């Protein structure tokens, strides 16, 4: 019996864009973005590398399609990793809804190894990516922000979320680390700060070396929202 990625003898493998993206995401989760190649993807699909170019002219096109798939459901009412009474309730305040969408984006990127790296620099025009932007803009414009402010707020929200998640996944590429692993990674920083005699960084080390990235994210998100609230009142 042939495997799902191996064609039967004498019969060419049948692929399409959806199966190609599914397989690419599986390979991404297994080995990370640096190991994802068009040749390796073709091998996993049981086809020649040239067959992929029927659907994706370049690797960047493939990454764009992967990013689009990752955002599936991110703008939906049940997607946000936020309390149900904030992001999903029809009567929720505009800022809690924006926060819920930001959390949903982070959750979508964290669902895949190197998800933020895949997403960064892609500009999909697919329904998931455009739908997410539309959802954020709708909340902000309905709240009274003018078009320019709403658009810049969207860009700031996305850039913060993607950048934060990028750093999180670079620090913990395979998920949460043990205490021993974290101590080993942060020891050079601790030694450097101690050797330099930097009192402010010494005081900051417990938070600076914390891998509670959800707490870090929520703090930054709240700062962003405070700025938007101030502008909204003005």
C-alpha positions in Angstrom: 0.0 0.0 0.0 1.3 3.4 -0.9 1.6 6.2 1.7 -0.4 9.4 1.3 2.6 11.2 0.0 3.8 8.4 -2.3 2.1 7.7 -5.6 1.2 4.2 -6.7 3.7 2.7 -9.1 3.2 4.1 -12.5 0.7 6.7 -11.4 1.7 10.3 -10.9 1.0 12.0 -7.6 -2.0 14.3 -7.6 -1.5 17.6 -5.9 -3.3 20.9 -5.6 -2.6 24.1 -3.8 -4.5 23.1 -0.7 -2.7 19.8 -0.3 0.6 21.6 -1.0 0.0 24.1 1.8 -1.2 21.5 4.2 2.0 19.5 3.6 4.2 22.6 3.8 2.7 23.5 7.2 3.3 20.0 8.5 6.9 20.1 7.4 7.2 23.6 9.0 5.9 22.2 12.3 8.3 19.2 12.1 11.6 21.0 11.3 11.1 24.8 11.1 11.3 27.4 8.4 15.0 27.0 7.7 14.5 23.4 6.7 11.5 24.0 4.4 12.6 23.8 0.8 10.7 23.4 -2.4 12.6 20.2 -3.2 11.9 18.8 0.3 8.2 19.7 -0.1 8.1 18.1 -3.5 9.6 14.9 -2.1 7.0 14.9 0.7 4.3 15.2 -1.9 5.8 12.5 -4.1 6.3 14.8 -7.1 9.0 16.5 -9.0 9.9 20.0 -7.8 8.8 21.6 -11.0 5.2 20.4 -10.3 5.0 22.9 -7.4 5.5 25.9 -9.7 2.2 25.3 -11.3 0.7 26.6 -8.1 3.5 28.7 -6.5 5.9 30.5 -8.8 8.3 31.2 -5.9 8.9 30.1 -2.3 7.6 33.5 -1.2 4.3 32.8 -2.9 4.2 29.5 -1.0 4.9 31.3 2.3 2.2 33.8 1.5 -0.3 31.0 1.0 0.9 29.4 4.3 0.4 32.7 6.1 -3.1 33.0 4.7 -4.0 29.5 5.9 -2.6 30.2 9.4 -5.0 33.2 9.8 -8.1 31.0 9.0 -10.7 31.9 11.6 -8.6 34.6 13.3 -11.2 37.2 12.6 -14.1 35.0 13.7 -16.1 35.5 16.9 -14.8 32.3 18.5 -11.2 32.6 17.4 -9.7 35.0 19.9 -7.9 33.7 23.0 -9.7 36.3 25.0 -12.5 36.1 27.6 -15.9 35.4 25.9 -17.3 38.5 27.4 -14.7 40.8 25.9 -13.7 39.9 22.3 -16.8 38.0 21.3 -19.7 39.7 23.0 -21.7 42.0 20.7 -21.8 44.6 23.5 -18.1 44.5 24.2 -16.2 47.8 24.2 -14.2 48.7 21.1 -10.9 48.3 23.0 -11.7 44.8 24.3 -12.6 43.8 20.8 -9.4 45.1 19.4 -7.5 43.2 22.1 -9.3 40.0 21.3 -8.3 40.3 17.7 -4.7 40.9 18.6 -4.8 37.8 20.8 -6.3 35.8 18.0 -3.5 36.8 15.6 -0.9 35.8 18.2 -2.6 32.5 18.8 -2.8 31.8 15.0 1.0 32.5 14.6 1.9 30.5 17.7 0.0 27.5 16.4 2.8 26.8 14.0 6.5 26.6 14.5 8.1 29.8 13.1 4.6 31.0 12.3 5.6 34.7 12.8 8.6 34.3 10.5 6.4 32.8 7.8 3.8 35.6 8.2 6.3 38.5 8.3 6.8 40.1 4.9 3.9 38.4 3.3 1.0 40.4 2.0 -1.8 38.0 1.2 -4.9 39.2 -0.5 -6.8 36.2 0.6 -10.0 36.2 2.6 -8.4 35.3 5.9 -5.8 38.1 5.9 -8.1 40.7 4.4 -10.9 39.6 6.7 -8.7 40.1 9.8 -7.7 43.7 8.7 -11.3 44.4 7.9 -12.5 43.3 11.3 -10.0 45.5 13.1 -10.8 48.5 10.9 -14.5 48.0 11.4 -14.1 48.1 15.2 -12.0 51.2 15.1 -14.0 53.1 12.6 -17.3 52.2 14.3 -15.7 53.6 17.5 -15.1 56.9 15.8 -11.5 56.8 14.7 -11.0 58.5 11.3 -9.7 56.5 8.4 -6.1 57.4 8.8 -5.9 56.8 12.5 -7.8 53.5 12.2 -5.4 52.3 9.5 -2.3 53.3 11.4 -3.7 51.7 14.5 -4.2 48.5 12.5 -0.6 48.6 11.3 0.7 49.2 14.8 -1.3 46.4 16.3 -0.2 43.9 13.6 3.4 45.0 13.8 3.5 44.7 17.6 1.9 41.3 17.6 4.0 39.8 14.8 7.2 41.3 16.2 6.5 40.1 19.7 5.6 36.6 18.5 8.7 36.5 16.3 10.9 37.1 19.4 8.9 34.6 21.4 9.3 31.9 18.9 13.0 32.7 18.4 13.6 32.4 22.1 11.5 29.2 22.5 11.6 27.7 19.0 10.1 24.4 20.2 7.7 25.7 22.8 7.9 26.4 26.5 11.4 25.6 28.0 12.2 24.0 31.3 13.6 26.1 34.1 17.0 24.6 33.6 16.9 25.5 29.9 15.8 29.0 30.6 18.6 29.5 33.2 21.2 28.2 30.7 20.0 30.6 28.0 20.0 33.6 30.3 23.2 33.0 32.2 25.4 34.9 29.7 23.2 37.9 30.1 23.3 37.7 33.9 27.1 37.4 33.8 27.4 40.3 31.4 25.2 42.6 33.5 27.0 41.6 36.7 30.4 42.1 35.2 29.5 45.6 33.9 28.0 46.7 37.2 24.7 47.9 35.7 22.3 48.5 38.6 19.2 49.2 36.6 19.6 46.2 34.4 20.3 44.1 37.5 17.0 45.2 38.9 15.3 44.4 35.6 16.7 40.9 35.2 13.9 38.9 36.8 11.4 40.4 34.3 13.9 40.7 31.5 14.7 37.0 31.6 11.2 35.8 32.2 9.7 33.5 29.6 6.2 34.4 30.5 5.6 35.8 27.1 1.9 36.1 27.5 2.4 38.5 30.4 4.9 40.5 28.3 2.4 40.5 25.4 -0.5 41.7 27.5 1.6 44.5 29.0 2.6 45.8 25.6 -1.0 45.4 24.2 -2.4 47.4 27.2 0.1 50.2 26.5 -1.0 50.3 22.9 -4.6 50.3 23.9 -4.0 53.1 26.4 -2.6 55.2 23.7 -5.6 54.5 21.5 -8.0 55.3 24.3 -6.3 58.7 24.9 -6.4 59.5 21.2 -10.1 58.4 21.1 -11.0 60.7 24.0 -9.1 63.6 22.4 
